Amino acid sequence: MLNQRLQQKLLQKLSPQQILLMKLLQIPSMALEQRIKQEIEENPALELPDGADEGEEDDFGEMDDTPPALEEDGETDDFKEKNQEDEFDFSDYLDEDDIPAYRLSAGNTSPDDEQRDIPFAAFTSFREYLISQLGLRELTEKQYQIGLTIIGNLDESGYLQRDPAAMSDDLAFSQNIDATKEEILEVLKVIQDLDPPGIGARNLQECLILQLRRQESRSRESELAESLLEKYFDEFTRKHYDKIIKKARISEEDLKGAIQEILRLNPKPGDSVIEMAQHDNYVIPDFSVRNIDGDLELTLNSRNAPELRLNRSYIDMLETYSGNKNQQGKEAVTFVKQKIDSARWFIDAIRQRQNTLLVTMQAIMDYQEEFFKTGDDTKLRPMILKDIAEKVNLDISTISRVANSKYVQTPFGTYLLKHFFSESMQKESGEEVSTREIKKILSGFIDAEDKSKPLTDEQLTEILKDNGYNIARRTVAKYREQLNIPVARLRKEL
């Protein structure tokens, strides 16, 4: 049985403008530039000022501003007569103050000027580099296809983690090639002979041995290193040097020379090619902080504050056809009004994004003033998202969106904003310090330790307590792991 009843609810919903602002706020400056281009392509009522985007023609000035519906309209109404039945005021759309760009351009040369550098360089990928070498070898068509399959199954470090039997099935199903395990292993030897040495290895042991065998001049140390890797690899990885000396019947000096030879090898040969590609990639910072005679100056990257404005032709179109009383004319005017509204929302969202970035970064800079003046990580104060959110009167989620994707350029390097946030810990004296400061001190103790007798986590805990940092051993282990520092046994050196 159906019943009717009256119910009242109180709900919180984000408006489309708020959703747009949140999406724009979390993207970095390079992605924002692409987002603006996309919006301009989708909304002809939005445009860049003349000459703002050199090298690209402004299609808006040559477009036919008359909607198709009006071209077919044969009526000769007085288009400039106001339609009293309209539910909106046209003066809201014809306000001259809203037509110019909301931001003034900086004159001459200043930090506000946009840098039109192209930060990307062409490079050859890791697999393309190997395929180009494979094409120079004398192989049959079948062997070449097997080689392509092997290269395609290499991971980014250059290792082959796929079983030959599985690759044989792939070749049979995808390319109708009947390849035995022996044929695949034969081509794998060809792959392992390519550059860089060690490529195509199935594990670390094989990778290191391949590199030693590829050396042009074989020394006594390299021959001993190869023998140790073949016979005592497990003991070597666990740094049980006493067992190796006893079993191999060699002196400590011989072992030290072999270890030095092994340390020269590359455990991830594929990374050497990838690093060449990544070398030319760099971050474009969203902010810049400069120290001018002891005073910090904050500037926002001009890519985050583009000059956008409404298309004047759409404003004129709305004024011209506002008195059209037929159905097609009303639909066209409604369409133009929607585009203008959307353009204004986007411009307002960009303006709000710019203001939010500035006030957030200003608060972070004021909070971490000592760091921005000295560049010393130990000067970083404990700071969480809530501290900045309360200071700028914004939601914590908004601060998180800014901190997770924005970079700031300082005299001491370029940092992700998330770098400046850390938890606090209280010293024995009652002073609150940042956990980042404790990690810095912990790393310093480990760097200065005697590598023949590295410090254990228990010893590090006692040293920190002697310096006023009363933390537990498990906390020391957690910080050490976050710093990518191995345990004491694996830090041991002869």
NUKE-834597 format. One record per residue (C-alpha): residue in three letters; z, x, y. Coordinates in steps of 0.5 Angstrom, whole numbers, plus 500, padded with zeros to 3 digits. Layout:
N
ALA	Z	X	Y
...
This chain:
494
MET	500	500	500
LEU	498	503	507
ASN	503	503	512
GLN	502	505	520
ARG	508	508	523
LEU	509	512	530
GLN	510	520	529
GLN	512	525	534
LYS	511	532	533
LEU	512	538	537
LEU	507	544	535
GLN	505	551	538
LYS	497	552	538
LEU	493	558	541
SER	488	556	546
PRO	481	559	545
GLN	482	563	551
GLN	488	566	548
ILE	485	568	541
LEU	479	571	545
LEU	484	575	549
MET	488	577	542
LYS	481	579	539
LEU	479	583	545
LEU	486	587	546
GLN	486	590	539
ILE	479	593	539
PRO	478	600	542
SER	474	602	548
MET	468	604	544
ALA	468	597	540
LEU	469	593	546
GLU	463	596	549
GLN	459	593	543
ARG	463	586	544
ILE	461	586	551
LYS	453	587	549
GLN	454	582	544
GLU	457	577	549
ILE	451	578	554
GLU	446	577	548
GLU	449	570	546
ASN	451	568	553
PRO	445	568	558
ALA	450	566	564
LEU	454	573	563
GLU	451	579	566
LEU	452	586	568
PRO	451	588	575
ASP	444	591	577
GLY	443	598	575
ALA	450	598	571
ASP	446	599	564
GLU	441	604	566
GLY	435	605	561
GLU	435	597	559
GLU	432	592	563
ASP	435	586	566
ASP	432	580	562
PHE	436	575	566
GLY	432	576	572
GLU	425	575	569
MET	427	569	564
ASP	425	562	565
ASP	431	559	568
THR	429	552	567
PRO	432	549	560
PRO	426	546	556
ALA	429	539	556
LEU	427	539	564
GLU	420	542	563
GLU	418	535	560
ASP	422	531	565
GLY	417	527	569
GLU	421	524	573
THR	422	526	581
ASP	429	524	582
ASP	432	527	588
PHE	436	533	584
LYS	440	535	590
GLU	444	528	590
LYS	451	528	587
ASN	452	524	581
GLN	459	521	583
GLU	460	519	575
ASP	461	526	573
GLU	467	528	571
PHE	468	535	574
ASP	467	538	581
PHE	461	542	582
SER	465	546	588
ASP	469	549	582
TYR	462	553	580
LEU	459	554	586
ASP	465	558	589
GLU	462	565	592
ASP	469	569	591
ASP	468	568	583
ILE	460	571	584
PRO	461	578	585
ALA	464	583	580
TYR	472	583	580
ARG	473	590	580
LEU	470	595	586
SER	467	601	584
ALA	470	608	585
GLY	466	612	590
ASN	463	619	590
THR	466	622	583
SER	473	620	581
PRO	476	619	574
ASP	474	612	574
ASP	467	614	573
GLU	464	612	567
GLN	462	618	562
ARG	455	617	559
ASP	456	622	553
ILE	453	621	547
PRO	459	623	542
PHE	455	622	535
ALA	451	627	532
ALA	446	627	526
PHE	448	630	520
THR	446	630	512
SER	451	627	508
PHE	454	630	502
ARG	450	627	497
GLU	443	628	501
TYR	445	635	501
LEU	446	636	493
ILE	439	631	492
SER	435	636	497
GLN	438	642	492
LEU	436	638	486
GLY	429	637	488
LEU	428	645	488
ARG	430	645	481
GLU	425	645	475
LEU	426	639	472
THR	423	633	468
GLU	423	626	471
LYS	428	624	466
GLN	432	630	468
TYR	432	629	475
GLN	434	621	474
ILE	440	624	470
GLY	441	628	476
LEU	441	623	481
THR	446	619	477
ILE	451	624	476
ILE	451	626	484
GLY	452	618	485
ASN	458	619	481
LEU	461	624	484
ASP	467	623	489
GLU	468	625	496
SER	472	632	493
GLY	466	633	489
TYR	469	632	482
LEU	465	628	477
GLN	471	623	474
ARG	466	618	470
ASP	465	619	463
PRO	458	622	460
ALA	458	616	455
ALA	459	611	461
MET	453	614	465
SER	449	614	459
ASP	450	606	459
ASP	448	606	466
LEU	442	609	465
ALA	440	605	459
PHE	441	598	463
SER	439	600	470
GLN	433	605	469
ASN	431	604	462
ILE	433	611	460
ASP	435	613	454
ALA	440	619	455
THR	444	622	450
LYS	451	625	452
GLU	448	632	450
GLU	442	631	455
ILE	447	629	461
LEU	452	635	460
GLU	446	639	460
VAL	444	637	467
LEU	451	637	469
LYS	450	644	468
VAL	445	644	473
ILE	449	640	478
GLN	455	645	477
ASP	450	651	479
LEU	448	648	486
ASP	452	649	492
PRO	458	649	494
PRO	461	652	488
GLY	465	648	484
ILE	461	642	485
GLY	461	637	479
ALA	467	639	476
ARG	471	634	472
ASN	478	637	473
LEU	481	642	478
GLN	482	647	472
GLU	474	647	471
CYS	473	647	479
LEU	477	653	480
ILE	474	657	474
LEU	467	655	476
GLN	468	658	483
LEU	470	665	480
ARG	464	665	475
ARG	460	664	481
GLN	462	670	485
GLU	457	675	486
SER	462	681	485
ARG	467	680	480
SER	473	684	481
ARG	479	686	476
GLU	483	681	480
SER	478	675	479
GLU	477	676	472
LEU	485	676	471
ALA	485	670	475
GLU	480	666	471
SER	483	668	464
LEU	490	666	467
LEU	487	659	469
GLU	484	658	462
LYS	490	660	458
TYR	496	658	463
PHE	494	653	467
ASP	500	648	466
GLU	504	654	467
PHE	501	656	474
THR	501	649	477
ARG	508	649	476
LYS	509	656	478
HIS	513	658	472
TYR	511	665	474
ASP	516	669	469
LYS	513	665	463
ILE	506	667	465
ILE	508	675	466
LYS	512	674	459
LYS	506	671	455
ALA	500	675	459
ARG	504	681	459
ILE	502	683	466
SER	506	686	472
GLU	508	682	478
GLU	503	686	482
ASP	498	684	477
LEU	500	676	478
LYS	500	677	485
GLY	493	679	486
ALA	490	674	481
ILE	494	669	485
GLN	491	671	492
GLU	484	671	489
ILE	486	664	486
LEU	488	662	493
ARG	482	663	496
LEU	478	658	492
ASN	477	651	495
PRO	480	646	491
LYS	476	640	494
PRO	469	643	494
GLY	466	636	497
ASP	470	636	503
SER	467	643	506
VAL	460	639	506
ILE	464	633	509
GLU	468	637	514
MET	461	639	517
ALA	459	632	518
GLN	466	630	521
HIS	466	636	526
ASP	462	633	531
ASN	466	626	531
TYR	471	626	536
VAL	476	620	539
ILE	474	617	546
PRO	481	616	549
ASP	483	609	552
PHE	488	612	557
SER	488	619	561
VAL	495	622	563
ARG	495	628	568
ASN	501	632	571
ILE	499	633	578
ASP	505	637	581
GLY	510	634	577
ASP	508	627	578
LEU	504	623	572
GLU	498	620	574
LEU	495	614	569
THR	488	612	569
LEU	484	607	565
ASN	478	609	561
SER	472	606	565
ARG	469	603	559
ASN	475	598	558
ALA	474	595	565
PRO	467	594	565
GLU	463	590	571
LEU	461	583	569
ARG	459	577	573
LEU	456	570	573
ASN	448	570	573
ARG	447	567	580
SER	440	564	577
TYR	445	559	572
ILE	449	558	578
ASP	443	556	582
MET	441	552	576
LEU	447	548	576
GLU	447	546	583
THR	439	544	583
TYR	440	539	577
SER	447	536	579
GLY	444	530	581
ASN	439	529	575
LYS	441	522	572
ASN	437	522	566
GLN	440	523	559
GLN	436	530	558
GLY	438	532	565
LYS	445	531	564
GLU	445	534	557
ALA	442	541	560
VAL	447	541	566
THR	453	540	561
PHE	449	546	557
VAL	449	550	563
LYS	456	548	565
GLN	459	550	558
LYS	455	557	558
ILE	459	558	565
ASP	465	556	563
SER	465	561	557
ALA	462	567	561
ARG	468	566	566
TRP	473	566	560
PHE	470	572	557
ILE	471	575	564
ASP	478	573	565
ALA	480	576	558
ILE	477	582	560
ARG	481	582	566
GLN	487	580	562
ARG	486	586	557
GLN	485	591	563
ASN	492	589	566
THR	496	589	559
LEU	493	596	557
LEU	495	599	564
VAL	502	596	564
THR	504	597	557
MET	501	605	557
GLN	505	605	564
ALA	511	603	561
ILE	510	608	555
MET	509	614	560
ASP	515	612	564
TYR	519	612	557
GLN	517	618	555
GLU	516	622	561
GLU	519	628	559
PHE	514	629	553
PHE	508	628	558
LYS	511	633	562
THR	512	638	557
GLY	508	636	551
ASP	515	638	546
ASP	515	633	540
THR	523	634	541
LYS	523	631	547
LEU	521	624	545
ARG	526	619	546
PRO	527	614	540
MET	523	608	542
ILE	521	602	538
LEU	516	596	540
LYS	521	592	542
ASP	523	597	547
ILE	517	596	551
ALA	516	589	550
GLU	522	587	553
LYS	520	592	559
VAL	513	589	560
ASN	516	582	558
LEU	510	581	553
ASP	511	579	546
ILE	512	585	540
SER	505	583	537
THR	502	584	543
ILE	505	591	544
SER	503	592	537
ARG	496	591	538
VAL	495	596	543
ALA	499	601	540
ASN	495	601	533
SER	488	602	536
LYS	489	606	543
TYR	489	613	544
VAL	491	617	550
GLN	489	624	553
THR	494	628	555
PRO	494	636	558
PHE	497	637	551
GLY	492	633	546
THR	490	626	545
TYR	495	622	541
LEU	495	615	538
LEU	500	611	542
LYS	503	609	535
HIS	505	617	535
PHE	510	615	541
PHE	514	610	537
SER	520	612	532
GLU	526	610	530
SER	533	613	532
MET	538	616	529
GLN	545	618	532
LYS	548	625	531
GLU	555	627	530
SER	556	628	538
GLY	554	620	539
GLU	547	622	542
GLU	541	618	539
VAL	535	622	537
SER	528	620	535
THR	527	621	527
ARG	521	625	530
GLU	525	630	533
ILE	529	631	526
LYS	522	632	522
LYS	520	637	527
ILE	527	641	526
LEU	526	640	518
SER	519	643	518
GLY	521	649	522
PHE	527	650	517
ILE	522	650	512
ASP	517	654	515
ALA	522	660	516
GLU	525	660	509
ASP	524	665	504
LYS	518	663	500
SER	521	667	494
LYS	527	663	494
PRO	525	656	498
LEU	530	651	500
THR	532	645	496
ASP	533	638	499
GLU	540	639	498
GLN	540	646	502
LEU	536	643	507
THR	541	637	508
GLU	547	642	509
ILE	543	646	514
LEU	541	639	518
LYS	549	637	518
ASP	551	644	520
ASN	546	643	526
GLY	549	636	528
TYR	544	631	524
ASN	548	628	519
ILE	543	625	514
ALA	543	624	507
ARG	539	628	502
ARG	534	622	500
THR	533	621	507
VAL	531	629	507
ALA	526	628	501
LYS	523	622	505
TYR	522	626	511
ARG	519	632	507
GLU	514	627	503
GLN	512	624	510
LEU	510	631	513
ASN	506	632	506
ILE	511	638	504
PRO	512	639	497
VAL	519	640	493
ALA	522	647	493
ARG	519	649	486
LEU	512	648	489
ARG	513	652	495
LYS	515	658	491
GLU	511	665	492
LEU	512	672	489
